[in-house]
């Protein structure tokens, strides 16, 4: 009998003599949650570790870094007319696709899934936590002065309004985090609000969504909505407490997760529509459908029909800046194929391929 | 993760763990390392559960993660350590001595192969995957799978040709 014919029985005979240990699902979950937390902190941590500056001083129980702000050379004209179509290879020697052009990923390591894709370009943070915009001309513009202090492990966050030319982002300061609302079309700061915090609680101040000019800010003691247009008590009102999370907000609808909202009666969102969903789900720009790891977008109201994208074997999805859906599928060993899918028709167009030897494809500036 | 999804994940682990453990064990030859690799793979699957469960074949997705976890263990010290190649429970029974001695010798030869070659043989002859499927699991080309399998089989034959056992039976 040939060796090849004996191998199946040989391997089976040996491995089936060893009873599998019982899986410890609790440990698996704990490790899985740790992976999620590390992913969430990864970009901030990498930026902190990679800085060329040294640890300057130690305070509040942890080292602080004072890296130099960065400037980025122009990359040439980009085309944002069909959305940013921003996606990238996970491979160190892979490519990033942006505005119809391909770049070596190592040349654009500052663009990652933690940035925010907007119709005006990619809003991203440098190693000094200063906010930048890479616009359609390929030029880099800073959106606010460089923060003077960075809390250890502080991770800046940003979100964009789907209908208005607004982006909101966080900037660290002394015993506070400043939320900045910036008008990308006008190129100016609209307003800022200071969120008091201390030590590690500052890292809990996160911009979760922007819709109709209202900014949803998560803090250590709940999620609030900031209405920059007003003064007084309705400028900063509670939306939810504890583990309540805003997954997304579009067109007057809030997609929430974990714990039900309990908006203050004077909140500008008290009469908004609320839809329960998963934390990594997204709303269509008109708020009518939920995108969640599937080519089928589920309606948020009984009046709407589900939308099915005409794309085969896609696993990864996100909304592009023009409201279409970017989808990615495995196109063979170590190849990711990307599509742009129109809403509501569901028709999809292949827009490119990238290598995926070391992981999953990434949507730059918008990761589910 | 919501309750329904948590339950779904727990059911998935229960259903797929034994089989994937055997695959991991067949590649490592070490119970503890197989368990570690599998736990890491399932933890990553949990962290990306929406993505995993949306895959056409979630078990195949996790198998790929598990195999790569096993191969990643090469970077750690265990791979360099001496291993007997025979699990504690796998001693041959006297009643079927000849057949089991033969299998034990092949198993030992398998354990002596480079890890990727071993993975190729396990996936081909235990998991019954095609060359294309193995290429997808290992993230390499089909040609690489073919050459690794050929090299592995040659090495198995060479290792025991001196003893004559495999060569003799192959001639039958």
Interface residues (C-beta under 8 A of the other chain):
Chain A: X1 X2 X3 X4 X6 X7 X8 X9 X10 X11 X12 X13 X14 X15 X16 X17 X18 X20 X21 X23 X24 X25 X27 X28 X29 X31 X32 X33 X34 X35 X36 X39 X278 X280 X292 X293 X294 X313 X315 X316 X332 X333 X334 X357 X360
Chain B: X2 X6 X9 X10 X13 X14 X17 X18 X21 X22 X25 X26 X31 X35 X38 X39 X40 X42 X43 X44 X45 X46 X47 X48 X49 X50 X51 X54 X55 X56 X87 X89 X90 X100 X102 X103 X104 X106 X107 X110 X121 X122 X125 X126 X128 X135 X136 X139 X140 X141 X153 X156 X157 X166 X169 X170 X172
